[in-house]
Amino acid sequence: MSPENAGPSLPPELLVLVVEKLVEGGYRGHRLLSHVSFTLKQMCLTSHLLRDISQPYLFRSVSLSDTATFPLDTKNDTDPLQVAERLENVFLLNPTAKTWVHHLYIRIPNRNEPTDSPVGKLAVIAERLFLQMERLTRLEIEHMVITPKMHKQIYSLQELTEFRCWNVCYLDDPGLTPDAHLGLHIKHMTINEIHSSSPLTAEIISQLALSPQLLHLHISTTISPFVYRLVIPPTNAVFYNLADFATTIARPSDLEALWRFLSACPNLSTLSVTGRAGVSSWGSGVGPAPPASLVPGLRHLRAPFAVAVLFGPQRSLESMSVTDASGQNLTKELLQTMPRTLRRLDLRNILWNSEESLAYLAELFPSLAELEVFFRNARRDARQEL
């Protein structure tokens, strides 16, 4: 069609809104949905204007793993190493492209891999790519060795607000020490299962929790002792902004260290405690109850029954989720151990006593608006949802 017969074109601002709407909700984890990715790639081939608008969204989230690399993988080219090399060439030819990456996911199990193996080579390229990305807001690393250069890069990312890692380890480098945490801007942090064979890893990575802006912190048992240690000398940290904390305890003796850590979280509103295998056998009074003054602003609690009841009925909680009621009977005595202020109550693995149990709920919790109960039938040992 000749230019004089062409219809009126849409203004760039409107095209940007169209692309934003296309990408909105188009992610599943760290990847764009295939039809969204395909559409963006087709738009890049339509015109220079649409390419300039669409390309940044296509590279907004990058995945580097030993199984697939996104966004440049195709049905005919799925070799992770080759695709990673192509991505590196893109950054070399167009340096602006690396500023488009806001979310980076790396999963490369290279702990025992030689550097000249395919996985080892992929890890080297992934590190080079990561060191070029200065606009990251979200970083996820899984099963990878974090080198000293990568460690320093994490501290240098001024826009990084979310950091998650699973089964990572640091190289035992005597020169590797925590950098100044005041430069960190992490607000959401998840640390799951650190390699216990690397004594340096837990010590170094726990220091990231000292980010002054930290709002949400979720940790596992392998890292929790190191995080808990941050509130005692010589660090004496206080987590003023921490509002949501989730942890896992392996034994009742872990509770004392947990209470000590929570004493340094004065504004905490949400607490989630998960127990390892065997938690259902813990009886009431398994450990010391938290002081009444601990986390006075706590509003939402999720914990096994043995831990939840330690908080007592005097708390002004809005919601409580008892993840394992240890096969207790749903009796008035049990319900009396819970705060009267509850608006939402979730009980799991509890035994049905009688229809009077439901009447107790109305009597004891006048503000209750939402109830979810999974009963364990004593005769059939089956769960039923009420």
N, C-alpha and C positions, 0 to 999 in steps of 0.2 A: 504494500500500500504506500502510495506517495505521501510525502509529508503534508501536502495541502489537503489530502483526503483523510488523514488520520484524525481520529477523535481526540477530544481534549484529554491530556494526560493528568494523572493524579499528582498532587503536590507531594514532594518527598516526605513531608511530615506525616501525611496520611499513610503513605506506604510503610513508614517505620511502625506506625500503629498496627497496621495489618500484620506485619511480620511478628511484632511483639505478641499479638493475639494468637498467632499460629504457634509460637513457642511456649506460650503460657500453659502450664500443666502438661507439657510435652515430654517431661523427663520421668524416667523410672530409675531411681537411684542416680548413678553417675552417667547414664546414657540417655540420649534423645530417643524417643520412640522411632521406629524405622520409617514410618510414613512421614513423620515430621522432618527427619533427616533427609529423606528422599526429596521432599518438596523444597527444602532449602537449597539442596544441590541443583535442582532443576531451575530454581529462581536465579541462581548464580550464573546459569548459562543463558538467561533470557536477554539481559541488557547490562550495560556497565553500571547503571544506577541501581538496579535490583541486586547486582552482585555486591556492590559496595555496602548495601543495606543488609544483605542476608549473610555474608561471610562471617562477620563478627559473631552472629548467633550460632553459626555452625561450629565455630571453635570455642564457644563459651565454656563447654565442658569437654575435657580431654581425658581419655582413659588409656593407660599404658599397662598392659598385663601380659603374662605368658600365654594367655589364651586368645586375646583379641585386643586390638588397638583401635581406638575411636578418636576422630571421626572419619579417617581416611580408609578404613577397611571396606572392602566390597565382597560380593559373593565370589568373585574370581581372584581376589587377592586378600587372603586372610592370614598370611604368615605374619605373626606379631613383630618379628625383627625387621622384615622388609617394610612393613607399614610404618614402624617407628622411624626407620631411615628416611622414608618419604616425608614424614612429618618434620623431621629435622631439616630436610632440604627446603620445605615450605618456609620455615622460620628463617633460613639462610637467605632465600630469595626475597622474602617479604618480612623484614624485621618487625613491622607493625603487627603481624599476626600473633606474635607471642603476647602482646598486650591485650588481645581479645580473650585470652584464657583466664577465666575466673575460678573455675573448679577443676582440680586435678586429682584423679584417682590413679594410684600406682599399686599394682599387685604383682610382684616379681619375687618368687622364692629363691633368692640367690645366695642364701647363707652358706651352703656347702658346694656351691657351683664355681668351677674355675672361670676366670675372666674370658677365656677363649671359647667357652661353650656358648650355644645359642642363648641360653638364659643369662649367662654372664655378660655377653655382648649387649643384650637388651637392657640389662641393669645399668651398664655404662652409658648407653644412649639416654635412658630415662633420667639419669642424674644430670647429664648435660642439658637436657631439655628443661628439667626442673630449675636449674640454676639460671635459666634465661627468663623465667616467668616472674615478673615483678608485680603483677596486678592480681595475684590470687587472693580470693576471699574465702575459699574453702579448699582444704587439703586433706586427702585421705590416703594413708599408706598402709599396705597390708603385706605381711610376710617378706619384708625387705630389710636389708642391712642399710642403716642410715650412716652415711659417711660424715666425717667432720665438716666437709663443705656443705652438705645438705643441711646439717644441723645449724650452721651459721646462717644459711639461707632462710630457714624457718624464722629465726629471730629478726631477720632483716625485712620480712614481708610486712609492710606498714598497713596493708589493707586486709590482712588475714584475720578473719573473725571466727572461723570454724575449723577445728583440727580434730581428726579422728585417726586412730591407728590400731592395728590388730597384729599381734605376733611379730612385732618388729624387734630389731636389736641394733645396737650401736657397735661400731668397730672399737675395740679396746685401744684407744689412742691416749697416751698419757697427757697429751696437750689438749685433750677435749674437756672443756669445763663449761658450765652454764654461762651464758652471756647475761648482760643486764636485762632483767625481766621487765623493767619499767618501759622498755620500748615495745613490748608485746601488746597486741590489741585483740587477743583471742577472747571471744565471748562464750563459745560453745566448744567443749572439749570432751572427747571420749577416748579412754585408753583401755584396751582389752588385751589381756594375756601377753605379758612381756616374756621374752626368752630368759629363763632363769639361769642359763649357762653364761649369760653376759652380765656380770655384776655391775657394770657401768651403766647399762641401759636404764634400769628403773631409777637410779639416782639422778641421771641427767634428764630423762623425759618428765619426771615428776616436777621438775623446776618450771616447766611450762605452765603448770597450774597457778603460778604466781602472777599470771597476767592480771594487772590491776582492774581490767574490765570484765573479768570472768563472771558469767551469769549462770551457766549450766556446766556441771562437771559429773561425768559418769565414769566410774573406774571399776576394775576387777580386783580379785584377791591378790594377784601377783604384784600389783602396783600400789595397793592401798596402804601398806605399812610405810612406804616412802612418802606418800602424800600426807598421811597423818603426821609424819615427823616434821612437816613444815611448820606446824604451829608451836613447836617447842624450841628451846635454844639450840643452835644460835640464830635460827631464822625468825622465830616468833611471828609468823605470818598471821594476819587477820584478813579474812575473806569478806570484806564489807558488802560487796555487790553480789555475792553468790546467792542465788534464789532457788536453784534446783540442784539437788545432789543425789546421786544414785551410787550405791556400793554393794559389794557382795561380802558376806562374812562366812568363814569356814567353820567357826566354832564359837561357843558362847563367850569365851575369853576375849574375843575380838571386840566385844561391846565397849569395854572400858576405853580402848584407844579411839573408838568411834565417838563416844561422848566427848572425849577431850578435843577431838577435831571439831565437832559441832559447836563447842564452846567458842570457837573462833569464827563462827558463821552467824553473826547476830541478826541478819536479815533473811535467813533461810525461810522459804515458804513451802517448799515441796521436798519431801524426803522419801527415797525408795531404797529399801534394804532387801536384798535377796540372800537366802540361805543356801548353802551347798547341800549336797545329798545328806540326808539324816536329820534335816531341820524339823521334819514332822515328829521326830521322837523327842524334841526338846519340850520339856514341860514349862509351865508358868514359873516365873522366878528363876530362870536359867542364869541370869546375870544381874548386875546392878542396874537399878532403874535410873534413867536420866534425871538430873536435878530439875526441879520445877521451873527454874529460871532459864533452862537450856532452850535455845531457839524459840523465843516467846512468840514470834510471828508465824510459827508453823501452822499451815492450813490444810495441807494434803499429805497423807501418810500412806505408804504402800509397804507392807512387811508381813512376814509369817506371823502367825498368832502369838508365838512365844515372845516375839520382839514387840509387836503392836501393843500388847497389854501392859508392857512396861511403862508406856507413856501415861497410863491411867485415864480416868474419866474426866479429870478436871481441865483437860486441854480444850481449847476453842477450835477444834478441827472442823473443816467444812466437808471433807471427804476422807474415807478410810477404805483401803483395799487390803483385806486379809488374804494373802496369796495361798496360805496353807493353814487351815484351822485345826490341823492335826487330828481330824476325826472327832472333834469335840461335839457334844450335843448342843443344839441350838436352844439354850435355856435362858431364862431371865437372868440368872446369875452370870452367865457368860456375857450377855448384852450389857449388863451393868458395869462391865469393865471398860466400856467404850464411851467416848464423849457424847454428851446429850445434844451438842450443837450440830451434829452431823446432818448434812443435806444429801449426801450420797454415801451409800454403804455397799461394799462388794465383799461377799464371803465365799470362799472356795474350800472344798473338801470338808464339809460340815455335815453332821448327822441330823436327820429329821427327828424331832422329838414328838411334837404334837401340833395340832392346829393352834394351840395357845401360843406357840412360838411367834406366830405372825402378829398376834394381838399384843405381845410384848413390844414388838417393834413400834407400833403406833403409840403405845404408852410411854416408852422411854425416849423416843426421838420425834418430838412434835414437829420439827422442821424438815424431816426426811422427805425428799422429793424424788429420789431415784434409788432403787434397790435392785441388786443383782445377786442371786444366791445359787450356788451349785451344790446341791445336796449329794452326799454319798449315802446311798441306801444300805442300811446295815445288812439286809438279807441278800441283796443282789450285787452289792459293791459297785453300783452304777451311778453315774452322775446324771442329775436331772436339773434342767434350768427352770427356775420359777418365773 
